[in-house]
Amino acid sequence: MVRLGRILAAFGGVFVAGPLARAVDADGFRPDRWDIIGAPVCLLGVAVIVYVPRST
């Protein structure tokens, strides 16, 4: 069950940051400061969930 939670966390982070990066690249979208702050915060959360050691 632990693996599933980590996979879902990784999916969530990519689901937030990926479309934002695509919009910048393909659509010429100019993100505001909250977009720029929010995407790394999401990816940092993913890193904490996926990579922090856990006792089993």
N, C-alpha and C positions, 0 to 999 in steps of 0.2 A: 504493500500500500504506500510505502514511503516513496518509491520510485514514481508512482502515478502522480503524487503531489508535486514532485520536482518537475516532472514533465509538464504538468499543467501550469506551473509557475513560469517555466521557460516559454511556453506557448503564449501566456498572457503578456509577458514583456515584449516578445516579438510582435504580438498583435497590436501593441501600442506604438512601438518605435518604428516598425516596418512600414506601415502605411504613411506615417509622417515623413519618413525618408523618401518614399516613393512619390509623395505629393510634391516635395521639394524638387526632386530630380525630374519627374515627368511632367508635372503640371505647372511648374514655376511658382508654387506656393511659397510665400515668405512667412515663416513661422514667427510668432511673437515671442517675447521672453518667457512666457509661461509654457509654451510648447517646448522651447529649448531647455528649460529647467525640468519639465515633467518627464520627458522621455528618458533622460539619464537616471532620474529618481526611480522610474519603473524598472530599468535595467539593473540598477543597484539592488533593488528589492529581489529581483530574480537571482542575482549573484548570491545574496544572503541565503535565500531558500535552497538554492541548488548546491552551493559549495561549502557552507558552514558544516563542520564535522558534527555528527550526531552520535550519541551512544545508542547501541542497538540491544 
